[in-house]
Amino acid sequence: MRLIKQSIDRRTGAGTATLLPEEPEDMWHAYNLIRPHDVLRASAVRKVTTASATGATSSKRVHTTLSIRVTGSDFDAAGGQLHVMGQVAAENEFVGLGQAHTLDLELQRNFTLEKADGWDSIAIDMLKEATDPTKRAETWAVVMQEGLANICLITEHQTILRQRVEVAIPRKRRGGTSDHEKALERYFSTVLSTLLRQLDLSAQKPLLLASPGFTASSFQSYIKAHALSSGNKPLQALVPSILIAHSSSGHVHALAEVLKSPAVLARLSDTKYARETQLMDKFMALLRADDGRAWYGPREVERAVEKGAVGRGGGVLLISNALFRSQDVGVRRRWVKLVDRVREVEGGEVRVLSSAHESGKRLEGLGDIAAILTFPIEELGDEVDEEVEREEREGRAPLEVEPTLL
């Protein structure tokens, strides 16, 4: 994402940012930046109906620029498309104030964003990350088994299924393997041709092949042989960067277990996803140890932060970016305040995990928020239970996390 223009007051958070999405990944950043009640300005196509003096009506489609106050959004990860719904915030000759409209954000088309409640620290961090040209790490992965292959792109923030390949392969029979071998050859050829249509070989990104049994290693041998026989130099250069891993199946869900393996993590150690996976693994290990250093859930984590247990010396706050897409401004402010306190007051580490990655999905099962403490707190759960019971006795509704639109 390219930052075209920025006029943000760091003290008040007021101002706008004009951005240019340049690749599908940028739509994911836009999806996380654009929140309900924000004002979004972008080009649009609007159907306009006019009536003549005789009462006849005619309609035409006109290109204009609209500003809408956002009410919701719909993000298609596979297609890299973002549709933002809202009400017109500034009328023009074609539309009136308050009319409903959906803006379809497109690549290579600018949009301008103004935050309803100001650019808080989370929004500023998201903006920096979205426009940082060094944050382009990505890995291609093929999760496969005989007759099935799922070609995926793993970026810093999401895992996207690009293509699914299925080829019928007859079972290997004793004394007659020719049909099986021919079908396997056709399967490998189809997967490779499909993969090459997706890959940019000049980028020299690593390629991960995972399968049960020897399918992945056999495919690696096929790639190497094809590269030599065809004289494809870029493909020959890719062969040394191919990483083979074991998976339980060739389905996409098996990729999660592959990406947690030590060999793969070591190879991808410089990626944001790998760091987040390692932290989630550390949290789960501490949770199993039950030594009071791993807590999850909104109330428990907030209480731990209040006690200064998520600070310097190893404290880590793990929070899902889904919490910052809440419809409720108060809910968003609650979590921004918590993040700011851990970073600026306590001196702890904060990791905002992507809800589109496996690490974020694991965190979702824990209430979208967890913490690794610098010192154990054994009675934290009992304190929270007592607080909930007291609120119920007093007739106050317990403060819960509002469900977010994902």
Backbone hydrogen bonds, N-H to C=O, Kabsch-Sander energy under -0.5 kcal/mol:
donor,donor_aa,acceptor,acceptor_aa,energy
2,R,20,L,-2.4
4,I,2,R,-0.8
4,I,18,T,-2.3
5,K,18,T,-1.5
7,S,16,T,-2.8
9,D,7,S,-0.5
9,D,14,A,-3.1
10,R,8,I,-0.7
13,G,9,D,-3.2
16,T,7,S,-0.8
17,A,113,L,-1.7
18,T,5,K,-3.3
19,L,17,A,-0.5
19,L,111,F,-2.8
20,L,2,R,-2.4
26,D,23,E,-2.2
27,M,23,E,-0.5
27,M,24,P,-1.4
28,W,24,P,-0.7
28,W,25,E,-0.8
29,H,25,E,-1.3
30,A,26,D,-2.4
31,Y,27,M,-2.2
32,N,28,W,-1.6
33,L,29,H,-2.0
34,I,30,A,-2.6
35,R,33,L,-0.6
37,H,70,V,-3.0
38,D,35,R,-1.9
39,V,114,E,-2.7
40,L,38,D,-0.6
40,L,68,I,-2.6
41,R,112,T,-2.7
42,A,66,L,-2.1
43,S,110,N,-0.6
44,A,64,T,-3.2
46,R,62,V,-2.7
48,V,46,R,-0.6
48,V,60,K,-3.3
50,T,58,S,-3.2
52,S,56,A,-3.2
55,G,52,S,-1.4
58,S,50,T,-2.5
60,K,48,V,-2.2
62,V,46,R,-2.8
62,V,60,K,-0.5
64,T,44,A,-2.7
66,L,42,A,-2.5
68,I,40,L,-2.7
69,R,87,Q,-3.2
70,V,38,D,-2.9
70,V,68,I,-0.7
71,T,85,M,-2.8
72,G,85,M,-1.5
74,D,83,H,-2.8
76,D,81,Q,-3.0
77,A,75,F,-0.7
80,G,76,D,-1.4
81,Q,76,D,-1.6
82,L,105,L,-0.7
83,H,74,D,-2.6
84,V,103,L,-2.9
85,M,72,G,-2.3
85,M,83,H,-0.5
86,G,101,H,-1.8
87,Q,69,R,-1.8
88,V,99,Q,-3.1
89,A,67,S,-3.4
90,A,67,S,-1.0
92,N,95,V,-1.8
98,G,88,V,-2.4
99,Q,96,G,-1.6
101,H,86,G,-2.5
103,L,84,V,-2.9
105,L,82,L,-1.9
105,L,103,L,-0.8
108,Q,21,P,-3.5
109,R,106,E,-1.2
111,F,19,L,-2.0
112,T,41,R,-2.8
113,L,17,A,-2.5
114,E,39,V,-2.4
115,K,15,G,-0.7
118,G,115,K,-1.1
119,W,13,G,-2.6
120,D,118,G,-1.1
124,I,120,D,-2.4
125,D,121,S,-2.2
126,M,122,I,-2.5
127,L,123,A,-2.3
128,K,124,I,-2.4
129,E,125,D,-2.6
130,A,126,M,-2.5
131,T,127,L,-1.6
132,D,128,K,-0.6
132,D,129,E,-0.6
135,K,132,D,-1.6
136,R,134,T,-1.7
139,T,154,I,-2.7
140,W,206,P,-1.8
141,A,152,C,-2.7
142,V,208,L,-2.9
143,V,141,A,-0.5
143,V,150,N,-2.3
144,M,142,V,-0.6
144,M,210,A,-3.0
145,Q,148,L,-2.5
148,L,145,Q,-2.7
149,A,165,V,-2.3
150,N,143,V,-2.6
151,I,149,A,-0.5
151,I,163,Q,-3.1
152,C,141,A,-3.4
152,C,150,N,-0.6
153,L,160,I,-2.8
154,I,139,T,-3.4
154,I,152,C,-0.5
155,T,153,L,-0.7
155,T,158,Q,-2.8
156,E,137,A,-0.5
159,T,356,A,-1.1
160,I,153,L,-2.8
160,I,158,Q,-0.5
162,R,151,I,-2.6
162,R,160,I,-0.7
163,Q,151,I,-1.6
165,V,149,A,-3.1
167,V,147,G,-2.3
173,R,176,G,-0.8
176,G,173,R,-1.8
181,E,177,T,-2.8
182,K,178,S,-2.5
183,A,179,D,-2.2
184,L,180,H,-2.4
185,E,181,E,-2.4
186,R,182,K,-2.2
187,Y,183,A,-2.3
188,F,184,L,-2.7
189,S,185,E,-2.3
190,T,186,R,-2.2
191,V,187,Y,-2.4
192,L,188,F,-2.6
193,S,189,S,-2.3
194,T,190,T,-2.1
195,L,191,V,-2.6
196,L,192,L,-2.7
197,R,193,S,-1.2
198,Q,194,T,-0.7
198,Q,195,L,-1.0
199,L,195,L,-2.5
201,L,199,L,-0.7
203,A,200,D,-1.9
204,Q,201,L,-0.9
207,L,241,S,-1.2
208,L,140,W,-2.9
209,L,207,L,-0.5
209,L,243,L,-3.0
210,A,142,V,-2.6
211,S,245,A,-1.5
215,T,212,P,-1.0
218,S,214,F,-2.3
219,F,215,T,-2.2
220,Q,216,A,-2.2
221,S,217,S,-2.0
222,Y,218,S,-1.9
223,I,219,F,-2.5
224,K,220,Q,-2.3
225,A,221,S,-2.4
226,H,222,Y,-2.6
227,A,223,I,-2.6
228,L,224,K,-1.9
229,S,225,A,-2.5
230,S,226,H,-2.2
231,G,227,A,-0.8
232,N,227,A,-1.3
233,K,231,G,-1.2
236,Q,232,N,-2.1
237,A,233,K,-2.2
238,L,234,P,-1.0
239,V,235,L,-1.2
241,S,238,L,-1.7
242,I,239,V,-1.7
243,L,207,L,-2.9
245,A,209,L,-2.3
247,S,211,S,-1.2
254,A,251,H,-1.6
255,L,252,V,-2.2
256,A,253,H,-1.0
258,V,254,A,-1.5
259,L,255,L,-2.4
260,K,256,A,-0.5
260,K,257,E,-0.7
261,S,258,V,-1.5
265,L,261,S,-2.5
266,A,262,P,-2.4
267,R,263,A,-1.5
268,L,264,V,-2.1
269,S,266,A,-0.9
271,T,268,L,-2.0
275,R,271,T,-1.7
276,E,272,K,-2.2
277,T,273,Y,-2.5
278,Q,274,A,-2.3
279,L,275,R,-1.9
280,M,276,E,-2.3
281,D,277,T,-2.4
282,K,278,Q,-2.3
283,F,279,L,-2.6
284,M,280,M,-2.5
285,A,281,D,-2.1
286,L,282,K,-2.2
287,L,283,F,-2.3
288,R,284,M,-2.2
289,A,285,A,-1.8
290,D,286,L,-1.1
291,D,286,L,-0.9
295,W,371,A,-2.0
297,G,369,I,-2.3
301,V,297,G,-2.4
302,E,298,P,-2.2
303,R,299,R,-2.5
304,A,300,E,-2.1
305,V,301,V,-2.3
306,E,302,E,-2.2
307,K,303,R,-1.6
308,G,305,V,-1.7
309,A,304,A,-2.3
312,R,346,E,-1.5
315,G,311,G,-2.0
316,V,372,I,-2.2
317,L,349,E,-3.1
318,L,316,V,-0.6
318,L,370,A,-2.9
319,I,317,L,-0.6
319,I,351,R,-2.5
320,S,368,D,-2.4
321,N,353,L,-2.6
323,L,320,S,-1.4
324,F,321,N,-0.9
325,R,322,A,-1.5
326,S,323,L,-0.9
329,V,327,Q,-0.6
332,R,328,D,-1.9
333,R,329,V,-2.5
334,R,330,G,-1.9
335,W,331,V,-1.6
336,V,332,R,-2.3
337,K,333,R,-2.6
338,L,334,R,-1.5
339,V,335,W,-2.5
340,D,336,V,-2.7
341,R,337,K,-2.0
342,V,338,L,-2.2
343,R,339,V,-2.3
344,E,340,D,-2.9
345,V,340,D,-0.6
345,V,341,R,-1.7
346,E,341,R,-2.7
347,G,342,V,-0.8
348,G,342,V,-2.5
349,E,315,G,-2.6
351,R,317,L,-3.0
352,V,350,V,-0.5
353,L,319,I,-2.3
353,L,351,R,-0.9
357,H,354,S,-1.5
360,G,354,S,-0.7
361,K,357,H,-2.0
362,R,358,E,-2.4
363,L,359,S,-1.9
364,E,360,G,-1.8
365,G,361,K,-1.1
366,L,363,L,-1.8
367,G,364,E,-1.7
368,D,363,L,-2.1
370,A,318,L,-2.6
371,A,295,W,-2.6
372,I,316,V,-2.6
373,L,293,R,-3.0
373,L,371,A,-0.6
374,T,309,A,-2.9
377,I,292,G,-2.3
380,L,377,I,-0.6
383,E,379,E,-2.0
384,V,380,L,-2.1
385,D,381,G,-2.2
386,E,382,D,-2.2
387,E,383,E,-2.1
388,V,384,V,-2.3
389,E,385,D,-2.3
390,R,386,E,-2.2
391,E,387,E,-2.1
392,E,388,V,-2.2
393,R,389,E,-2.2
394,E,390,R,-1.8
395,G,392,E,-0.9
396,R,391,E,-3.0
400,E,398,P,-0.7
406,L,404,T,-0.8
